[in-house]
Amino acid sequence: MSAWYKVARHADWVHFPDVKQSWSRSDKVGASVVSDISHNKCRLVAWISYRSKRVFIRHVLSHAEYDKERWKDECDCD
C-alpha cells in the first residue's frame, strides 16, 4: 500500500483517466475507484473528490473479501 500512497500523495488527479494513467491497476466501479495493491494481494476501494483533491479510503480488502461484494453496499457501486 505504501507504493500506492506515494503515487496518490503526489498526484494531481482531475478525473479518473488521470488515476488510471498514474496507477494502471485501477478501475472505476460506480462512484468508487478500485486499485490492485500490494503486488496484487489486496484491493483498495476509495472515493476520490477530484475538486478538493482528497482521497477517502473506504476499504482495503483481500481478493476473497472483495469477491463477496459486500463493500458495494456502502459505496454506491451498483
C-alpha positions in Angstrom: 0.0 0.0 0.0 2.9 2.3 0.5 3.6 2.5 -3.2 0.0 3.4 -3.9 0.1 6.0 -1.2 3.2 7.6 -2.6 1.6 7.9 -6.0 -1.7 9.3 -4.6 0.1 11.7 -2.3 1.8 13.4 -5.2 -0.9 13.1 -7.8 -2.9 15.9 -9.3 -5.9 13.9 -10.4 -8.7 15.8 -12.2 -10.7 12.8 -13.3 -10.5 9.0 -13.4 -8.3 8.8 -16.6 -5.6 10.6 -14.6 -5.8 7.9 -11.9 -5.6 5.2 -14.5 -2.5 6.8 -16.0 -0.7 7.1 -12.7 -1.8 3.7 -11.3 -2.8 1.5 -14.2 -4.2 -1.3 -12.0 -7.3 0.8 -11.2 -10.9 0.6 -12.3 -13.9 2.7 -11.8 -16.7 0.9 -10.1 -19.8 3.1 -9.6 -18.7 6.1 -7.6 -15.5 4.4 -6.4 -12.1 3.6 -7.7 -10.7 0.1 -7.0 -7.0 -0.4 -7.2 -4.9 -3.6 -7.0 -2.2 -3.0 -4.4 0.5 -5.0 -2.5 1.6 -6.9 -5.6 -2.0 -7.7 -6.4 -2.6 -9.3 -3.0 -5.3 -6.7 -2.0 -7.8 -4.3 -3.4 -8.1 -0.7 -2.2 -11.5 0.8 -2.6 -11.5 4.6 -2.5 -13.8 7.6 -3.2 -12.0 10.5 -4.8 -13.1 14.1 -4.6 -11.3 15.5 -7.6 -12.5 19.0 -6.8 -11.0 19.1 -3.3 -8.1 16.8 -4.2 -8.9 14.4 -1.4 -8.9 10.6 -1.4 -11.2 8.7 1.0 -10.1 5.1 1.5 -13.3 3.1 2.1 -11.8 -0.4 2.3 -8.6 -2.4 1.9 -9.7 -6.0 1.2 -8.2 -9.4 0.3 -9.4 -10.7 -3.1 -11.7 -13.2 -1.2 -13.3 -10.3 0.7 -13.6 -8.2 -2.4 -15.2 -11.0 -4.3 -18.1 -11.2 -1.8 -19.0 -7.7 -3.0 -20.4 -6.6 0.4 -18.3 -3.4 0.0 -20.6 -2.3 -2.8 -23.5 -1.8 -0.4 -21.6 1.1 1.2 -20.2 3.0 -1.8 -23.0 3.5 -4.3 -21.4 0.9 -6.6 -24.4 -0.7 -8.4 
